[in-house]
Amino acid sequence: MPSRADSPYSRLNYRRLIAWPERIKREWPFLEREISRSPERSVIDLGSGTGEHARHLASQGVRTLGVDRSGEQIAKARDFENEFPYGPTFLEGDVTEVGRLTSEHFGLALCLGNVLPHFEDDELEETLRQTARILLPDGRLLIQLLNYERIFSQRIRYLPLNFRDNPEADGEIAFLRLLRFHDEGGHEDLDDQRHIWFYPTTLALRPGTDRPVEVQASREVRLRAWKRKELETLLPANGFEITALYGDMTGGAYEEETSSDLVLVAVKHEC
């Protein structure tokens, strides 16, 4: 996740909140296919967070570099560093400057999960230009984010709950992700159709205690709600040709009103 040192996610431990083995098992066939179509078996993970995707890629013989500007996230990711012959390795830094952070080149760049919505327009354009600099000829870019067309049209206010065993105490952890639109009051910049408020919240569930439900961490984050048509304009203007569009990380068809995700595959084009 591309969060700054004062990360709004600093108290949210994504390593324990996400069912990583299940997620990676589900996504791996799709990722493996995209790697096989790339000019080289190497990946840079932009906004790599705590490093679970990078670790799995390296375990499959893929030279892997993860980049994130959150020092806290990178410190956790380095638990995996050099675990396999092909890494992974991790670099703390702003992905909008990735072309200046590393001299390596890669066959595939990943930008997954909640990374892209942290970029405003000029930041995303610079990220795309920088990414194109470090990709090999015909290198590929894989972007995955929420389908904000669906979220806005259906006024969706929350994402599916995640429940995990609490590793530090009895009971469970629930990961609650609320959404709020700008025209619902509480902020000055109303009627903004390009942004949404995101409230990632961790709840501790301890049935049978005096405090059966307790908020462990909660944040308010303003996200840039990138939509399909915007990206279809922005990517070609900044070094990429879109070659495929999907509705999830298994390669399912994209349907604007029903797909949970928007997944774009693009190939670097030479100017």
Secondary structure in CASP SS format (residue, H / E / C, confidence):
PFRMAT SS
TARGET T0000
AUTHOR 0000-0000-0000
METHOD secondary structure of the structure
MODEL  1
M C 1.00
P C 1.00
S C 1.00
R C 1.00
A C 1.00
D C 1.00
S C 1.00
P C 1.00
Y C 1.00
S C 1.00
R C 1.00
L C 1.00
N C 1.00
Y H 1.00
R H 1.00
R H 1.00
L H 1.00
I C 1.00
A C 1.00
W H 1.00
P H 1.00
E H 1.00
R H 1.00
I H 1.00
K H 1.00
R H 1.00
E H 1.00
W H 1.00
P H 1.00
F H 1.00
L H 1.00
E H 1.00
R H 1.00
E H 1.00
I H 1.00
S H 1.00
R C 1.00
S C 1.00
P C 1.00
E C 1.00
R C 1.00
S E 1.00
V E 1.00
I E 1.00
D E 1.00
L E 1.00
G C 1.00
S C 1.00
G C 1.00
T C 1.00
G C 1.00
E H 1.00
H H 1.00
A H 1.00
R H 1.00
H H 1.00
L H 1.00
A H 1.00
S H 1.00
Q C 1.00
G C 1.00
V C 1.00
R E 1.00
T E 1.00
L E 1.00
G E 1.00
V E 1.00
D E 1.00
R C 1.00
S C 1.00
G H 1.00
E H 1.00
Q H 1.00
I H 1.00
A H 1.00
K H 1.00
A H 1.00
R H 1.00
D H 1.00
F H 1.00
E C 1.00
N C 1.00
E C 1.00
F E 1.00
P C 1.00
Y C 1.00
G E 1.00
P C 1.00
T E 1.00
F E 1.00
L E 1.00
E E 1.00
G C 1.00
D C 1.00
V H 1.00
T H 1.00
E H 1.00
V H 1.00
G H 1.00
R H 1.00
L H 1.00
T C 1.00
S C 1.00
E C 1.00
H C 1.00
F E 1.00
G E 1.00
L E 1.00
A E 1.00
L E 1.00
C E 1.00
L C 1.00
G C 1.00
N C 1.00
V C 1.00
L H 1.00
P H 1.00
H H 1.00
F C 1.00
E C 1.00
D H 1.00
D H 1.00
E H 1.00
L H 1.00
E H 1.00
E H 1.00
T H 1.00
L H 1.00
R H 1.00
Q H 1.00
T H 1.00
A H 1.00
R H 1.00
I H 1.00
L E 1.00
L E 1.00
P E 1.00
D E 1.00
G E 1.00
R E 1.00
L E 1.00
L E 1.00
I E 1.00
Q E 1.00
L E 1.00
L E 1.00
N C 1.00
Y H 1.00
E H 1.00
R H 1.00
I H 1.00
F H 1.00
S H 1.00
Q C 1.00
R C 1.00
I C 1.00
R C 1.00
Y E 1.00
L C 1.00
P C 1.00
L C 1.00
N E 1.00
F E 1.00
R E 1.00
D E 1.00
N C 1.00
P C 1.00
E C 1.00
A C 1.00
D C 1.00
G C 1.00
E E 1.00
I E 1.00
A E 1.00
F E 1.00
L E 1.00
R E 1.00
L E 1.00
L E 1.00
R E 1.00
F E 1.00
H H 1.00
D H 1.00
E H 1.00
G C 1.00
G C 1.00
H C 1.00
E C 1.00
D C 1.00
L C 1.00
D C 1.00
D C 1.00
Q C 1.00
R C 1.00
H E 1.00
I E 1.00
W E 1.00
F E 1.00
Y E 1.00
P E 1.00
T E 1.00
T E 1.00
L E 1.00
A E 1.00
L E 1.00
R C 1.00
P C 1.00
G C 1.00
T C 1.00
D C 1.00
R C 1.00
P C 1.00
V E 1.00
E E 1.00
V E 1.00
Q E 1.00
A E 1.00
S E 1.00
R C 1.00
E C 1.00
V E 1.00
R E 1.00
L E 1.00
R E 1.00
A C 1.00
W C 1.00
K C 1.00
R H 1.00
K H 1.00
E H 1.00
L H 1.00
E H 1.00
T H 1.00
L H 1.00
L H 1.00
P H 1.00
A H 1.00
N C 1.00
G C 1.00
F E 1.00
E E 1.00
I E 1.00
T E 1.00
A E 1.00
L E 1.00
Y E 1.00
G C 1.00
D C 1.00
M C 1.00
T C 1.00
G C 1.00
G C 1.00
A C 1.00
Y C 1.00
E C 1.00
E C 1.00
E C 1.00
T C 1.00
S C 1.00
S C 1.00
D E 1.00
L E 1.00
V E 1.00
L E 1.00
V E 1.00
A E 1.00
V E 1.00
K E 1.00
H C 1.00
E C 1.00
C C 1.00
END
